[in-house]
Amino acid sequence: MGAGSRGGAECDPVTSEPKSYGDELGVITVTYSPGETLGRFLDTLVKATSRDVRVVLADNGSTDGVPEAAAAERDNVEFLPTGGNLGYGGGANRGVAALPDSVGWVVVANPDLEWGDGSLDELLKAAQRWPRGGAFGPLIREPNGEVYPSARLLPELGRGIGHALFGKIWAGNPWTRQYRQEDKAVRERTAGWLSGSCLLMRREAFDSVAGFDPRYFMFFEDVDLGDRLARKGWQNVYVPSAEVVHIGGVSTAKVKPKMLAAHHDSAYRYLADRHPGPLWAPVRLAIRAGLALRLKLEVRGAR
């Protein structure tokens, strides 16, 4: 595993034991000029749970004034500047760290998300059924109603390479279908990782892995988190009885080439971290070269 420093986890400075948290609920959303979608996020959140919710807008440098206005208009919403564009995981870590110890349930979600009625309560109910569940993810729908494959296997080397090479040109290839778990029935189950666009986590579990790895500026931070949670003995649980809609791409639509580059950089980091040392050096070189070629083709297609 990579040795980069991570923010988020805290232990008692005297006993070095994990902190004990209360039962309150906190929602962290990382904002970067989110536009009008943030209003829908906050409006639909009201019907997603019957519990009181503390919302932290971990802001990575918005220029549209929307997060500040939302915090000024709503009593339960806090505007928290992170001090720069820290990326998704880095911003989320700052938001979690700002929560009081009374908050033991943490949601990290994109601001361009619309909550289904009772969806957050469904995730909390599932947490009672899975005492070793560290992260819980809902069924995520696209704006057109299609279900997004948000509960997947980990991208091990062979499966990851097969998906990377053929995912865009051969939709039904076996590596992609297996990785995306497309043949699995829509039911409550464990997964290798869950989409970071909407996660409910036990704060104890989040702390146990020191939160998101901030070296991932964007993309794969959720894959890495799911892997590290599992290595600590926690389960990643898919809960399709909870539904949300992810609009997607609102803050990144104007910088698609940069986002594609970030995706490929993160993919390399994830695989390289898990195959360290001189014996794996030729494999890492091959992965880097393959990802560079794939990026070039995708950027050309995007333009």
ChimeraX commands (.cxc) that place a marker at each C-alpha (Angstrom):
marker #1 position 0.00,0.00,0.00 radius 0.5
marker #1 position 1.09,3.57,-0.56 radius 0.5
marker #1 position 2.61,5.40,2.35 radius 0.5
marker #1 position 1.16,8.84,1.67 radius 0.5
marker #1 position -0.13,10.69,4.72 radius 0.5
marker #1 position -3.86,10.68,5.17 radius 0.5
marker #1 position -6.17,12.95,7.12 radius 0.5
marker #1 position -9.35,12.01,8.91 radius 0.5
marker #1 position -8.61,9.43,11.60 radius 0.5
marker #1 position -8.20,10.40,15.19 radius 0.5
marker #1 position -7.22,8.49,18.33 radius 0.5
marker #1 position -7.26,9.50,21.95 radius 0.5
marker #1 position -3.81,11.12,22.47 radius 0.5
marker #1 position -3.43,9.47,25.90 radius 0.5
marker #1 position -4.66,5.89,25.32 radius 0.5
marker #1 position -4.14,5.65,21.52 radius 0.5
marker #1 position -7.56,3.98,21.42 radius 0.5
marker #1 position -10.12,4.87,18.70 radius 0.5
marker #1 position -12.40,7.70,19.68 radius 0.5
marker #1 position -15.89,6.94,20.89 radius 0.5
marker #1 position -18.60,8.74,18.94 radius 0.5
marker #1 position -22.26,9.50,19.48 radius 0.5
marker #1 position -25.20,8.52,17.31 radius 0.5
marker #1 position -25.74,11.80,15.47 radius 0.5
marker #1 position -25.68,12.09,11.68 radius 0.5
marker #1 position -23.40,14.34,9.63 radius 0.5
marker #1 position -23.38,14.92,5.88 radius 0.5
marker #1 position -20.26,16.10,4.07 radius 0.5
marker #1 position -20.43,17.35,0.51 radius 0.5
marker #1 position -17.36,18.69,-1.29 radius 0.5
marker #1 position -18.26,21.80,-3.28 radius 0.5
marker #1 position -16.51,23.49,-6.19 radius 0.5
marker #1 position -18.91,25.98,-7.80 radius 0.5
marker #1 position -21.78,23.46,-7.67 radius 0.5
marker #1 position -24.41,25.76,-9.18 radius 0.5
marker #1 position -28.12,25.15,-8.73 radius 0.5
marker #1 position -27.69,21.43,-8.03 radius 0.5
marker #1 position -26.69,22.14,-4.42 radius 0.5
marker #1 position -30.16,23.50,-3.69 radius 0.5
marker #1 position -31.78,20.26,-4.91 radius 0.5
marker #1 position -29.28,18.26,-2.85 radius 0.5
marker #1 position -30.25,20.10,0.34 radius 0.5
marker #1 position -33.98,20.21,-0.42 radius 0.5
marker #1 position -34.25,16.47,-1.08 radius 0.5
marker #1 position -32.04,15.63,1.90 radius 0.5
marker #1 position -34.84,16.89,4.16 radius 0.5
marker #1 position -37.05,13.99,3.00 radius 0.5
marker #1 position -34.25,11.42,2.96 radius 0.5
marker #1 position -34.23,11.00,6.74 radius 0.5
marker #1 position -36.40,11.70,9.75 radius 0.5
marker #1 position -33.31,12.48,11.82 radius 0.5
marker #1 position -31.69,15.84,12.41 radius 0.5
marker #1 position -28.72,16.29,10.09 radius 0.5
marker #1 position -25.63,18.45,10.37 radius 0.5
marker #1 position -24.37,19.39,6.87 radius 0.5
marker #1 position -20.82,20.57,6.15 radius 0.5
marker #1 position -20.01,22.10,2.77 radius 0.5
marker #1 position -16.28,21.39,2.44 radius 0.5
marker #1 position -15.49,24.00,-0.18 radius 0.5
marker #1 position -12.50,23.58,-2.47 radius 0.5
marker #1 position -12.58,27.11,-3.88 radius 0.5
marker #1 position -16.02,27.86,-5.32 radius 0.5
marker #1 position -16.38,31.12,-7.22 radius 0.5
marker #1 position -20.15,31.08,-7.82 radius 0.5
marker #1 position -21.15,32.05,-4.26 radius 0.5
marker #1 position -23.65,29.18,-4.04 radius 0.5
marker #1 position -22.19,27.31,-1.03 radius 0.5
marker #1 position -21.87,30.50,1.04 radius 0.5
marker #1 position -25.47,31.44,0.25 radius 0.5
marker #1 position -26.76,27.97,1.13 radius 0.5
marker #1 position -25.04,28.09,4.52 radius 0.5
marker #1 position -26.42,31.57,5.22 radius 0.5
marker #1 position -29.97,30.47,4.38 radius 0.5
marker #1 position -30.10,27.15,6.29 radius 0.5
marker #1 position -29.53,26.69,10.01 radius 0.5
marker #1 position -28.12,23.16,9.77 radius 0.5
marker #1 position -25.60,23.93,6.99 radius 0.5
marker #1 position -21.99,25.03,7.62 radius 0.5
marker #1 position -19.68,26.52,5.00 radius 0.5
marker #1 position -16.13,25.23,5.51 radius 0.5
marker #1 position -13.36,26.53,3.20 radius 0.5
marker #1 position -10.69,23.86,2.87 radius 0.5
marker #1 position -7.98,26.37,1.98 radius 0.5
marker #1 position -7.52,25.27,-1.62 radius 0.5
marker #1 position -8.58,22.70,-4.18 radius 0.5
marker #1 position -7.72,19.55,-2.23 radius 0.5
marker #1 position -9.58,17.15,-4.46 radius 0.5
marker #1 position -12.58,15.08,-3.47 radius 0.5
marker #1 position -11.01,12.87,-0.82 radius 0.5
marker #1 position -8.92,15.65,0.71 radius 0.5
marker #1 position -11.94,17.92,0.94 radius 0.5
marker #1 position -14.08,15.16,2.46 radius 0.5
marker #1 position -11.43,14.47,5.10 radius 0.5
marker #1 position -11.49,18.14,6.13 radius 0.5
marker #1 position -15.26,18.04,6.40 radius 0.5
marker #1 position -15.29,14.91,8.55 radius 0.5
marker #1 position -12.59,16.33,10.82 radius 0.5
marker #1 position -14.81,19.39,11.46 radius 0.5
marker #1 position -17.63,17.28,12.89 radius 0.5
marker #1 position -18.05,17.04,16.68 radius 0.5
marker #1 position -17.61,13.73,18.50 radius 0.5
marker #1 position -21.38,13.46,18.87 radius 0.5
marker #1 position -21.52,12.54,15.17 radius 0.5
marker #1 position -20.93,8.82,14.70 radius 0.5
marker #1 position -22.54,8.40,11.27 radius 0.5
marker #1 position -20.95,10.21,8.35 radius 0.5
marker #1 position -22.31,10.62,4.83 radius 0.5
marker #1 position -19.98,11.72,2.05 radius 0.5
marker #1 position -21.91,12.64,-1.09 radius 0.5
marker #1 position -21.57,14.69,-4.26 radius 0.5
marker #1 position -23.51,17.99,-4.32 radius 0.5
marker #1 position -25.08,17.08,-7.69 radius 0.5
marker #1 position -27.14,14.35,-6.06 radius 0.5
marker #1 position -30.88,14.14,-5.42 radius 0.5
marker #1 position -32.02,12.01,-2.49 radius 0.5
marker #1 position -34.93,9.60,-2.72 radius 0.5
marker #1 position -37.55,9.84,0.02 radius 0.5
marker #1 position -36.37,7.87,3.06 radius 0.5
marker #1 position -33.14,6.83,1.32 radius 0.5
marker #1 position -30.81,7.83,4.13 radius 0.5
marker #1 position -33.01,6.14,6.72 radius 0.5
marker #1 position -32.82,2.96,4.61 radius 0.5
marker #1 position -29.03,3.09,4.73 radius 0.5
marker #1 position -29.11,3.55,8.50 radius 0.5
marker #1 position -31.45,0.56,8.86 radius 0.5
marker #1 position -29.07,-1.56,6.81 radius 0.5
marker #1 position -26.23,-0.55,9.13 radius 0.5
marker #1 position -28.09,-2.25,11.97 radius 0.5
marker #1 position -28.30,-5.45,9.92 radius 0.5
marker #1 position -24.57,-5.41,9.13 radius 0.5
marker #1 position -22.64,-4.78,12.38 radius 0.5
marker #1 position -19.30,-5.10,10.53 radius 0.5
marker #1 position -20.46,-2.84,7.74 radius 0.5
marker #1 position -18.13,0.11,7.45 radius 0.5
marker #1 position -19.57,1.74,4.31 radius 0.5
marker #1 position -23.07,1.58,2.84 radius 0.5
marker #1 position -24.03,2.64,-0.66 radius 0.5
marker #1 position -27.49,3.16,-2.21 radius 0.5
marker #1 position -28.77,2.24,-5.63 radius 0.5
marker #1 position -27.74,5.14,-7.86 radius 0.5
marker #1 position -29.79,6.09,-10.88 radius 0.5
marker #1 position -28.74,8.19,-13.84 radius 0.5
marker #1 position -31.01,11.16,-14.73 radius 0.5
marker #1 position -32.62,8.99,-17.43 radius 0.5
marker #1 position -33.59,6.38,-14.85 radius 0.5
marker #1 position -30.93,3.79,-15.67 radius 0.5
marker #1 position -29.18,2.11,-12.76 radius 0.5
marker #1 position -25.50,3.00,-12.43 radius 0.5
marker #1 position -23.28,0.02,-11.46 radius 0.5
marker #1 position -22.10,1.52,-8.17 radius 0.5
marker #1 position -21.19,-1.68,-6.27 radius 0.5
marker #1 position -18.24,-3.38,-7.95 radius 0.5
marker #1 position -15.40,-5.82,-7.49 radius 0.5
marker #1 position -11.93,-4.46,-6.88 radius 0.5
marker #1 position -9.99,-3.89,-10.13 radius 0.5
marker #1 position -7.36,-6.60,-9.69 radius 0.5
marker #1 position -4.57,-6.56,-12.24 radius 0.5
marker #1 position -6.02,-8.90,-14.90 radius 0.5
marker #1 position -9.59,-7.69,-14.50 radius 0.5
marker #1 position -8.51,-4.04,-14.39 radius 0.5
marker #1 position -6.41,-4.29,-17.53 radius 0.5
marker #1 position -9.16,-6.12,-19.41 radius 0.5
marker #1 position -11.70,-3.47,-18.42 radius 0.5
marker #1 position -9.32,-0.61,-19.28 radius 0.5
marker #1 position -8.49,-2.03,-22.73 radius 0.5
marker #1 position -11.93,-3.14,-23.86 radius 0.5
marker #1 position -14.45,-1.22,-21.74 radius 0.5
marker #1 position -14.91,1.59,-24.29 radius 0.5
marker #1 position -14.88,-0.51,-27.47 radius 0.5
marker #1 position -16.53,-3.79,-26.40 radius 0.5
marker #1 position -19.27,-3.08,-23.87 radius 0.5
marker #1 position -20.07,-6.74,-23.25 radius 0.5
marker #1 position -16.51,-7.92,-22.63 radius 0.5
marker #1 position -16.22,-10.41,-19.73 radius 0.5
marker #1 position -13.74,-8.33,-17.71 radius 0.5
marker #1 position -15.99,-5.28,-17.62 radius 0.5
marker #1 position -19.12,-7.31,-16.89 radius 0.5
marker #1 position -17.40,-9.06,-14.00 radius 0.5
marker #1 position -15.84,-5.87,-12.63 radius 0.5
marker #1 position -19.10,-3.94,-12.80 radius 0.5
marker #1 position -21.05,-6.91,-11.40 radius 0.5
marker #1 position -23.62,-6.51,-14.18 radius 0.5
marker #1 position -24.87,-10.10,-13.83 radius 0.5
marker #1 position -25.60,-9.75,-10.12 radius 0.5
marker #1 position -29.23,-9.52,-9.02 radius 0.5
marker #1 position -30.20,-6.18,-7.52 radius 0.5
marker #1 position -30.14,-7.16,-3.87 radius 0.5
marker #1 position -28.49,-6.17,-0.61 radius 0.5
marker #1 position -24.97,-7.61,-0.62 radius 0.5
marker #1 position -21.32,-6.90,0.02 radius 0.5
marker #1 position -19.09,-5.43,-2.69 radius 0.5
marker #1 position -15.40,-4.79,-3.24 radius 0.5
marker #1 position -16.04,-1.05,-3.29 radius 0.5
marker #1 position -18.92,1.42,-3.50 radius 0.5
marker #1 position -19.25,4.63,-5.45 radius 0.5
marker #1 position -17.98,7.60,-3.46 radius 0.5
marker #1 position -20.72,9.78,-4.92 radius 0.5
marker #1 position -22.88,8.66,-1.99 radius 0.5
marker #1 position -21.61,6.75,1.04 radius 0.5
marker #1 position -22.85,6.33,4.59 radius 0.5
marker #1 position -19.97,5.32,6.87 radius 0.5
marker #1 position -19.47,4.44,10.47 radius 0.5
marker #1 position -17.10,7.13,11.66 radius 0.5
marker #1 position -15.22,4.44,13.56 radius 0.5
marker #1 position -14.58,2.62,10.27 radius 0.5
marker #1 position -13.59,5.84,8.48 radius 0.5
marker #1 position -11.10,6.59,11.26 radius 0.5
marker #1 position -9.67,3.07,11.20 radius 0.5
marker #1 position -8.27,3.66,7.69 radius 0.5
marker #1 position -7.45,7.36,8.22 radius 0.5
marker #1 position -10.20,8.41,5.80 radius 0.5
marker #1 position -9.62,8.98,2.11 radius 0.5
marker #1 position -6.08,8.92,0.76 radius 0.5
marker #1 position -5.56,12.57,-0.29 radius 0.5
marker #1 position -2.99,11.55,-2.92 radius 0.5
marker #1 position -5.97,10.71,-5.13 radius 0.5
marker #1 position -7.02,14.15,-6.32 radius 0.5
marker #1 position -10.10,12.74,-8.04 radius 0.5
marker #1 position -11.25,9.25,-9.05 radius 0.5
marker #1 position -10.24,5.93,-7.44 radius 0.5
marker #1 position -10.32,7.47,-3.98 radius 0.5
marker #1 position -13.46,5.40,-3.37 radius 0.5
marker #1 position -11.91,2.22,-4.83 radius 0.5
marker #1 position -8.88,2.69,-2.58 radius 0.5
marker #1 position -11.11,3.37,0.44 radius 0.5
marker #1 position -13.20,0.24,-0.14 radius 0.5
marker #1 position -10.07,-1.89,-0.41 radius 0.5
marker #1 position -8.53,-0.47,2.75 radius 0.5
marker #1 position -11.78,-0.86,4.70 radius 0.5
marker #1 position -11.93,-4.53,3.73 radius 0.5
marker #1 position -8.30,-5.04,4.78 radius 0.5
marker #1 position -9.27,-3.70,8.20 radius 0.5
marker #1 position -12.12,-6.21,8.47 radius 0.5
marker #1 position -15.00,-3.92,7.51 radius 0.5
marker #1 position -17.62,-4.70,4.88 radius 0.5
marker #1 position -18.76,-2.52,1.97 radius 0.5
marker #1 position -22.51,-3.06,1.74 radius 0.5
marker #1 position -24.74,-2.28,-1.25 radius 0.5
marker #1 position -28.27,-1.27,-0.17 radius 0.5
marker #1 position -30.56,-1.00,-3.24 radius 0.5
marker #1 position -33.64,-0.33,-1.10 radius 0.5
marker #1 position -32.17,3.18,-0.78 radius 0.5
marker #1 position -32.23,5.17,-4.03 radius 0.5
marker #1 position -30.63,8.41,-5.16 radius 0.5
marker #1 position -30.20,10.15,-8.52 radius 0.5
marker #1 position -26.77,11.42,-9.52 radius 0.5
marker #1 position -26.85,14.23,-12.06 radius 0.5
marker #1 position -23.07,14.03,-12.55 radius 0.5
marker #1 position -20.43,16.19,-14.13 radius 0.5
marker #1 position -21.76,19.62,-13.10 radius 0.5
marker #1 position -18.50,20.97,-11.64 radius 0.5
marker #1 position -16.22,19.17,-14.12 radius 0.5
marker #1 position -18.04,19.48,-17.45 radius 0.5
marker #1 position -15.86,22.36,-18.65 radius 0.5
marker #1 position -12.55,20.64,-17.84 radius 0.5
marker #1 position -13.12,17.16,-19.25 radius 0.5
marker #1 position -9.56,16.61,-20.60 radius 0.5
marker #1 position -8.14,17.43,-17.16 radius 0.5
marker #1 position -10.62,15.06,-15.52 radius 0.5
marker #1 position -9.66,12.29,-17.94 radius 0.5
marker #1 position -6.01,12.84,-17.06 radius 0.5
marker #1 position -6.81,12.74,-13.34 radius 0.5
marker #1 position -8.73,9.48,-13.84 radius 0.5
marker #1 position -5.80,7.80,-15.55 radius 0.5
marker #1 position -3.27,9.14,-13.02 radius 0.5
marker #1 position -5.39,7.72,-10.20 radius 0.5
marker #1 position -5.79,4.38,-11.96 radius 0.5
marker #1 position -2.02,4.08,-12.23 radius 0.5
marker #1 position -1.50,5.07,-8.59 radius 0.5
marker #1 position -4.00,2.47,-7.40 radius 0.5
marker #1 position -2.41,-0.39,-9.33 radius 0.5
marker #1 position 1.18,0.74,-8.69 radius 0.5
marker #1 position 0.57,1.00,-4.93 radius 0.5
marker #1 position -0.55,-2.62,-4.90 radius 0.5
marker #1 position 2.38,-3.88,-6.97 radius 0.5
marker #1 position 5.46,-2.22,-5.41 radius 0.5
marker #1 position 9.12,-3.13,-5.61 radius 0.5
marker #1 position 11.62,-3.92,-8.37 radius 0.5
marker #1 position 10.04,-7.23,-9.40 radius 0.5
marker #1 position 6.88,-5.44,-10.47 radius 0.5
marker #1 position 8.71,-2.57,-12.22 radius 0.5
marker #1 position 8.19,-3.96,-15.77 radius 0.5
marker #1 position 4.48,-4.41,-15.05 radius 0.5
marker #1 position 4.18,-0.86,-13.74 radius 0.5
marker #1 position 5.92,0.47,-16.86 radius 0.5
marker #1 position 3.53,-1.47,-19.07 radius 0.5
marker #1 position 0.53,-0.17,-17.12 radius 0.5
marker #1 position 1.76,3.41,-17.37 radius 0.5
marker #1 position 2.34,3.11,-21.11 radius 0.5
marker #1 position -1.05,1.51,-21.70 radius 0.5
marker #1 position -2.88,4.13,-19.65 radius 0.5
marker #1 position -1.02,6.94,-21.46 radius 0.5
marker #1 position -2.14,5.58,-24.81 radius 0.5
marker #1 position -5.71,5.14,-23.57 radius 0.5
marker #1 position -5.74,8.71,-22.26 radius 0.5
marker #1 position -4.49,10.08,-25.58 radius 0.5
marker #1 position -7.27,8.29,-27.46 radius 0.5
marker #1 position -9.96,9.39,-25.00 radius 0.5
marker #1 position -8.87,13.05,-25.01 radius 0.5
marker #1 position -8.88,13.01,-28.80 radius 0.5
marker #1 position -12.38,11.57,-28.75 radius 0.5
marker #1 position -13.58,14.13,-26.20 radius 0.5
marker #1 position -12.42,16.98,-28.40 radius 0.5
marker link #1:1,2 radius 0.2
marker link #1:2,3 radius 0.2
marker link #1:3,4 radius 0.2
marker link #1:4,5 radius 0.2
marker link #1:5,6 radius 0.2
marker link #1:6,7 radius 0.2
marker link #1:7,8 radius 0.2
marker link #1:8,9 radius 0.2
marker link #1:9,10 radius 0.2
marker link #1:10,11 radius 0.2
marker link #1:11,12 radius 0.2
marker link #1:12,13 radius 0.2
marker link #1:13,14 radius 0.2
marker link #1:14,15 radius 0.2
marker link #1:15,16 radius 0.2
marker link #1:16,17 radius 0.2
marker link #1:17,18 radius 0.2
marker link #1:18,19 radius 0.2
marker link #1:19,20 radius 0.2
marker link #1:20,21 radius 0.2
marker link #1:21,22 radius 0.2
marker link #1:22,23 radius 0.2
marker link #1:23,24 radius 0.2
marker link #1:24,25 radius 0.2
marker link #1:25,26 radius 0.2
marker link #1:26,27 radius 0.2
marker link #1:27,28 radius 0.2
marker link #1:28,29 radius 0.2
marker link #1:29,30 radius 0.2
marker link #1:30,31 radius 0.2
marker link #1:31,32 radius 0.2
marker link #1:32,33 radius 0.2
marker link #1:33,34 radius 0.2
marker link #1:34,35 radius 0.2
marker link #1:35,36 radius 0.2
marker link #1:36,37 radius 0.2
marker link #1:37,38 radius 0.2
marker link #1:38,39 radius 0.2
marker link #1:39,40 radius 0.2
marker link #1:40,41 radius 0.2
marker link #1:41,42 radius 0.2
marker link #1:42,43 radius 0.2
marker link #1:43,44 radius 0.2
marker link #1:44,45 radius 0.2
marker link #1:45,46 radius 0.2
marker link #1:46,47 radius 0.2
marker link #1:47,48 radius 0.2
marker link #1:48,49 radius 0.2
marker link #1:49,50 radius 0.2
marker link #1:50,51 radius 0.2
marker link #1:51,52 radius 0.2
marker link #1:52,53 radius 0.2
marker link #1:53,54 radius 0.2
marker link #1:54,55 radius 0.2
marker link #1:55,56 radius 0.2
marker link #1:56,57 radius 0.2
marker link #1:57,58 radius 0.2
marker link #1:58,59 radius 0.2
marker link #1:59,60 radius 0.2
marker link #1:60,61 radius 0.2
marker link #1:61,62 radius 0.2
marker link #1:62,63 radius 0.2
marker link #1:63,64 radius 0.2
marker link #1:64,65 radius 0.2
marker link #1:65,66 radius 0.2
marker link #1:66,67 radius 0.2
marker link #1:67,68 radius 0.2
marker link #1:68,69 radius 0.2
marker link #1:69,70 radius 0.2
marker link #1:70,71 radius 0.2
marker link #1:71,72 radius 0.2
marker link #1:72,73 radius 0.2
marker link #1:73,74 radius 0.2
marker link #1:74,75 radius 0.2
marker link #1:75,76 radius 0.2
marker link #1:76,77 radius 0.2
marker link #1:77,78 radius 0.2
marker link #1:78,79 radius 0.2
marker link #1:79,80 radius 0.2
marker link #1:80,81 radius 0.2
marker link #1:81,82 radius 0.2
marker link #1:82,83 radius 0.2
marker link #1:83,84 radius 0.2
marker link #1:84,85 radius 0.2
marker link #1:85,86 radius 0.2
marker link #1:86,87 radius 0.2
marker link #1:87,88 radius 0.2
marker link #1:88,89 radius 0.2
marker link #1:89,90 radius 0.2
marker link #1:90,91 radius 0.2
marker link #1:91,92 radius 0.2
marker link #1:92,93 radius 0.2
marker link #1:93,94 radius 0.2
marker link #1:94,95 radius 0.2
marker link #1:95,96 radius 0.2
marker link #1:96,97 radius 0.2
marker link #1:97,98 radius 0.2
marker link #1:98,99 radius 0.2
marker link #1:99,100 radius 0.2
marker link #1:100,101 radius 0.2
marker link #1:101,102 radius 0.2
marker link #1:102,103 radius 0.2
marker link #1:103,104 radius 0.2
marker link #1:104,105 radius 0.2
marker link #1:105,106 radius 0.2
marker link #1:106,107 radius 0.2
marker link #1:107,108 radius 0.2
marker link #1:108,109 radius 0.2
marker link #1:109,110 radius 0.2
marker link #1:110,111 radius 0.2
marker link #1:111,112 radius 0.2
marker link #1:112,113 radius 0.2
marker link #1:113,114 radius 0.2
marker link #1:114,115 radius 0.2
marker link #1:115,116 radius 0.2
marker link #1:116,117 radius 0.2
marker link #1:117,118 radius 0.2
marker link #1:118,119 radius 0.2
marker link #1:119,120 radius 0.2
marker link #1:120,121 radius 0.2
marker link #1:121,122 radius 0.2
marker link #1:122,123 radius 0.2
marker link #1:123,124 radius 0.2
marker link #1:124,125 radius 0.2
marker link #1:125,126 radius 0.2
marker link #1:126,127 radius 0.2
marker link #1:127,128 radius 0.2
marker link #1:128,129 radius 0.2
marker link #1:129,130 radius 0.2
marker link #1:130,131 radius 0.2
marker link #1:131,132 radius 0.2
marker link #1:132,133 radius 0.2
marker link #1:133,134 radius 0.2
marker link #1:134,135 radius 0.2
marker link #1:135,136 radius 0.2
marker link #1:136,137 radius 0.2
marker link #1:137,138 radius 0.2
marker link #1:138,139 radius 0.2
marker link #1:139,140 radius 0.2
marker link #1:140,141 radius 0.2
marker link #1:141,142 radius 0.2
marker link #1:142,143 radius 0.2
marker link #1:143,144 radius 0.2
marker link #1:144,145 radius 0.2
marker link #1:145,146 radius 0.2
marker link #1:146,147 radius 0.2
marker link #1:147,148 radius 0.2
marker link #1:148,149 radius 0.2
marker link #1:149,150 radius 0.2
marker link #1:150,151 radius 0.2
marker link #1:151,152 radius 0.2
marker link #1:152,153 radius 0.2
marker link #1:153,154 radius 0.2
marker link #1:154,155 radius 0.2
marker link #1:155,156 radius 0.2
marker link #1:156,157 radius 0.2
marker link #1:157,158 radius 0.2
marker link #1:158,159 radius 0.2
marker link #1:159,160 radius 0.2
marker link #1:160,161 radius 0.2
marker link #1:161,162 radius 0.2
marker link #1:162,163 radius 0.2
marker link #1:163,164 radius 0.2
marker link #1:164,165 radius 0.2
marker link #1:165,166 radius 0.2
marker link #1:166,167 radius 0.2
marker link #1:167,168 radius 0.2
marker link #1:168,169 radius 0.2
marker link #1:169,170 radius 0.2
marker link #1:170,171 radius 0.2
marker link #1:171,172 radius 0.2
marker link #1:172,173 radius 0.2
marker link #1:173,174 radius 0.2
marker link #1:174,175 radius 0.2
marker link #1:175,176 radius 0.2
marker link #1:176,177 radius 0.2
marker link #1:177,178 radius 0.2
marker link #1:178,179 radius 0.2
marker link #1:179,180 radius 0.2
marker link #1:180,181 radius 0.2
marker link #1:181,182 radius 0.2
marker link #1:182,183 radius 0.2
marker link #1:183,184 radius 0.2
marker link #1:184,185 radius 0.2
marker link #1:185,186 radius 0.2
marker link #1:186,187 radius 0.2
marker link #1:187,188 radius 0.2
marker link #1:188,189 radius 0.2
marker link #1:189,190 radius 0.2
marker link #1:190,191 radius 0.2
marker link #1:191,192 radius 0.2
marker link #1:192,193 radius 0.2
marker link #1:193,194 radius 0.2
marker link #1:194,195 radius 0.2
marker link #1:195,196 radius 0.2
marker link #1:196,197 radius 0.2
marker link #1:197,198 radius 0.2
marker link #1:198,199 radius 0.2
marker link #1:199,200 radius 0.2
marker link #1:200,201 radius 0.2
marker link #1:201,202 radius 0.2
marker link #1:202,203 radius 0.2
marker link #1:203,204 radius 0.2
marker link #1:204,205 radius 0.2
marker link #1:205,206 radius 0.2
marker link #1:206,207 radius 0.2
marker link #1:207,208 radius 0.2
marker link #1:208,209 radius 0.2
marker link #1:209,210 radius 0.2
marker link #1:210,211 radius 0.2
marker link #1:211,212 radius 0.2
marker link #1:212,213 radius 0.2
marker link #1:213,214 radius 0.2
marker link #1:214,215 radius 0.2
marker link #1:215,216 radius 0.2
marker link #1:216,217 radius 0.2
marker link #1:217,218 radius 0.2
marker link #1:218,219 radius 0.2
marker link #1:219,220 radius 0.2
marker link #1:220,221 radius 0.2
marker link #1:221,222 radius 0.2
marker link #1:222,223 radius 0.2
marker link #1:223,224 radius 0.2
marker link #1:224,225 radius 0.2
marker link #1:225,226 radius 0.2
marker link #1:226,227 radius 0.2
marker link #1:227,228 radius 0.2
marker link #1:228,229 radius 0.2
marker link #1:229,230 radius 0.2
marker link #1:230,231 radius 0.2
marker link #1:231,232 radius 0.2
marker link #1:232,233 radius 0.2
marker link #1:233,234 radius 0.2
marker link #1:234,235 radius 0.2
marker link #1:235,236 radius 0.2
marker link #1:236,237 radius 0.2
marker link #1:237,238 radius 0.2
marker link #1:238,239 radius 0.2
marker link #1:239,240 radius 0.2
marker link #1:240,241 radius 0.2
marker link #1:241,242 radius 0.2
marker link #1:242,243 radius 0.2
marker link #1:243,244 radius 0.2
marker link #1:244,245 radius 0.2
marker link #1:245,246 radius 0.2
marker link #1:246,247 radius 0.2
marker link #1:247,248 radius 0.2
marker link #1:248,249 radius 0.2
marker link #1:249,250 radius 0.2
marker link #1:250,251 radius 0.2
marker link #1:251,252 radius 0.2
marker link #1:252,253 radius 0.2
marker link #1:253,254 radius 0.2
marker link #1:254,255 radius 0.2
marker link #1:255,256 radius 0.2
marker link #1:256,257 radius 0.2
marker link #1:257,258 radius 0.2
marker link #1:258,259 radius 0.2
marker link #1:259,260 radius 0.2
marker link #1:260,261 radius 0.2
marker link #1:261,262 radius 0.2
marker link #1:262,263 radius 0.2
marker link #1:263,264 radius 0.2
marker link #1:264,265 radius 0.2
marker link #1:265,266 radius 0.2
marker link #1:266,267 radius 0.2
marker link #1:267,268 radius 0.2
marker link #1:268,269 radius 0.2
marker link #1:269,270 radius 0.2
marker link #1:270,271 radius 0.2
marker link #1:271,272 radius 0.2
marker link #1:272,273 radius 0.2
marker link #1:273,274 radius 0.2
marker link #1:274,275 radius 0.2
marker link #1:275,276 radius 0.2
marker link #1:276,277 radius 0.2
marker link #1:277,278 radius 0.2
marker link #1:278,279 radius 0.2
marker link #1:279,280 radius 0.2
marker link #1:280,281 radius 0.2
marker link #1:281,282 radius 0.2
marker link #1:282,283 radius 0.2
marker link #1:283,284 radius 0.2
marker link #1:284,285 radius 0.2
marker link #1:285,286 radius 0.2
marker link #1:286,287 radius 0.2
marker link #1:287,288 radius 0.2
marker link #1:288,289 radius 0.2
marker link #1:289,290 radius 0.2
marker link #1:290,291 radius 0.2
marker link #1:291,292 radius 0.2
marker link #1:292,293 radius 0.2
marker link #1:293,294 radius 0.2
marker link #1:294,295 radius 0.2
marker link #1:295,296 radius 0.2
marker link #1:296,297 radius 0.2
marker link #1:297,298 radius 0.2
marker link #1:298,299 radius 0.2
marker link #1:299,300 radius 0.2
marker link #1:300,301 radius 0.2
marker link #1:301,302 radius 0.2
marker link #1:302,303 radius 0.2
view
